[in-house]
Amino acid sequence: MNSGIYSAVSGSLAAMRRLDIISNNLANVNTPGFKKDKMSFEGLLSGNINPPAVPQGSTADPILQKENIYIDYASGPTTQSGNPLDLAIDGDGFFAVTTPEGTAYTRQGNFRTSADGNLVTADGYPVQGVGGTPIRIDGSNVQIDPKGVVMVDGVQSGTITVVDFTKPYNLTKIGSALFLATDSQAATQASKAQVQQGHIEGSNVESISEMVELIETNRYFEACSKVIKGFDDMASKAANDLGRV
């Protein structure tokens, strides 16, 4: 089989994966605190991964595309909501929340109060205060200063934990806007960012640029499909027509 078809198939598979990522980004364009995924490519010879059985140079190794998927942690636009439980982080850092998988981290600050009076995320996970304790909201007048100190009816209720990690971040998504440290032993550090009460950070997905990439990737996939069909037609003619000569 002509080795060129492997390159075309590799390109088609990469395009399909990229279409999935772009579609997920667009689906979360209005999700607060969402961080988009991005994909980069690099070409490599298949022989570099799986050495061919034939002597080197006796055949052409098909060129494959190796994709690298990573998270773009750039901040999204911050808007004023007026809700005292909406919080945004001005700078680098994450809110720490308690989940069944352990401590997770998020920049999705559209918090609310649970039935038992704790400050929780939109998914119901408790927001951690300093020391890992939940934040109690037993009152109507909630004031949160830039350092995350929570005052309820004039009484301090706790301090919201805002942490950061050494860059580059080594985090894994477990939801639309939740992250877990890939290394459970990774040390966190206190963030120097400020908390903005009554504000919410939006998704960092730019819908126009994502739509452009969607069109480009779709056309790339179509081009790869045409190349595959061309090689298939060539193989068909070689098997059927040449045999009659």
N, C-alpha and C positions, 0 to 999 in steps of 0.2 A: 504494500500500500504506500502511496506517495506520502512522504513525511509532512508535506505541507498541510494535509488535512488535519494533522494533530494540532498545528498552530491555530487553525480555524476553529476547531472544537474547543481548544483552551480559551480562545477569545470569546466564544459564545457562552461558555460556563461562567467566565469572569463577568461578562455583561449581565447575565441573569442574576448573579450575586449582587452586582452594583444596582440593578433595578430594584431588588428587594430592599436594599439599604435606603435608596432615595425615596421609595414609597413609604417606608417607615418614618423617615424624616418628615415628609410632607404630612403624614397622618398625625404627627405631633407638633405641627407648627403653632398650635394654640395651647400646648401643654406647658404650664408654668415650670420654669427651671429645667426644661428638657435640654440635653446636650446632644447635638447631632453626631452621627457616625460618618466617617469619611473613609474613602478607599483609595489606595494608591497601588500602582503596578510596577513591576520590574520584570524584564525579560531574562530568561535563563535557558540554558541548554538542558534538556532532560537527562543527558549523560552525566551532568554534574550531580544529579540526585541519584539516579539509578544507572550506573555505568553499563553501556551496551555490551552484549555478549560478543559482538564482532570486534576485531581490532580497531582501535581508535583511528578515525580517518577513512575507514572503509565504507562508511555510510554517513549520511547527514543526520545529526541529531535534531529532532523537532524542537522548535523554539516554543517554550511554554510561557504563560504569564502567571507570575506568583503575586497574589493579592495580599495587601497589608491593610487590615481594617483597624482603625483607631478612633478614639473619641475626641471630639473637638470641645475643649473645656472653656472656650471663650464665653464671656458673660453675655447674656441676652439683654434686651432693652428693659429698663426699669420704669414702671408706670406707677402713678399714685392711685391707690384704690380707696383710701379713706377708712378701710376696715382696720381696727386696732390690732387684730390678730394676724394681719398680713405682714410678713417680714421679708426684707431683701437684704442681701449681703453686699456691701459696697467694698469690693476688693476680693482677694483670693481667700477661699475657705469654704467650709461646708457646715451645715447644721448636723448634729449627731442625733440619730433616732434609734429607738430600740425595736428590733424586728425579730421574728422567730429564727432567722439565720444569724442573729447577733447584732452588733452595732453596725448600722448602715449610715450613709452620709448623703446629704441632698442639699440642693439649693432651691428646692421647691418650697416656698414659704407661705403658701395659702393654708395656714393652720386654722384649727378650730378647737373647741372644747368638747371633750368626750362626756358621756353620761355621768361619769364619776368625777368630773371637774378637772381632768388633766388636759394639758395642751398637747394636741395630737396633730399628725399630718392629715391630709385629705384621705389617705388610706386607713387612718385609724391607728398609726404607730405613734407611741409616746415620744415627744421631744425631750431629749435629755438636758438636764441642768448640770451644772458643775458637780462632779462626783458621780454622775450617772443617774441621779435621782430625777423623777418626773417633775414637771412644772405645774403647780396647782393654780387654777384660776377660780378662786372663790370670791367673786365680787363682780361689779359691773364696770368700774373705772380701771382700765388696764393701761399702764404706761410702761413703755420699754425704752431704755436709753440706748445710745450707740454702742455701749459695751455689753448689751444684752441683759442688763439687770431689769427684772420684772417687778413692777410695783402694782399691787392690786388694792384699790381703795386706800392708797397711802402706805400700805404695809408691804415690805419686800417679801416676794414669794420665791425668789431664786434667781439664778443667772443662767441664761441659755448658753449651752456649749457651742462654740464655733471653733472648729479645728481646721488645720491645713496639713498637707503632706509635702515631703520633699519632691521637687519636680525632677524629671517628668512623673506625673501621676501614674500609679500602677493600680488602677481600680477596675472593677468589673461591674457592668450593669446587671441589676436584678429586677428592674422595672423601668417604667418610662423615665423616672427621674431619681432613682435610688441607686447607690453604688456601694459595693463591698470592697474592702482592701484585698487585693489578690493574695498578698502575704498577710496572714492573720496576725503575725508578730510585728508588722510594720508600725513604727512609732509615729504618733501624731504630735503635732506641735500647735501651740495656741496661735490662732489667727490674729493678725493685726487689723483685719477688716472691721468695719463698723456696721452695726445693724440699723436698718432703716425701717422704722415702724410705719404702717399704713402704706407701704409700697410692696410691689410684687415684681419679681424678675420673670420675664417671659422666656420663651424658647429662643435659642440662638440660631434657629433655622431661618434662612432667607428664602422665602417661597419662590421668588423670581429666579434666583440662581439655581435652585434645585430643579425648577421646571426646565431650565436650559440644559442642565446636565441630564435630565430625564430624556429629553429629545435627542441629545447627542448619543447617549448610551443606547437608545432604541434603534437609532440609525446604524450604530456600530454593530449591534446584534444582527440587524438585517443584512449588513454587508458580510458578516461572518457566515451567516446562513447561506447566502448566495455562493460563497466560496466553497462551502461544504457540498452544495448541490453540484457545483461545477466539477469538483473532484469525483463525485459519485457518477456523474454522467460520463466522465472520461474512463472510469473503471468499467462502467457498463459497456461502453463502446469497445474497449480493449478485449473484454471477455466475449462479446457477441459478434462484433463486426470483423475484428482482425482474424478470428478463428475461421472465417469463411474464405480468406484470401489464400 
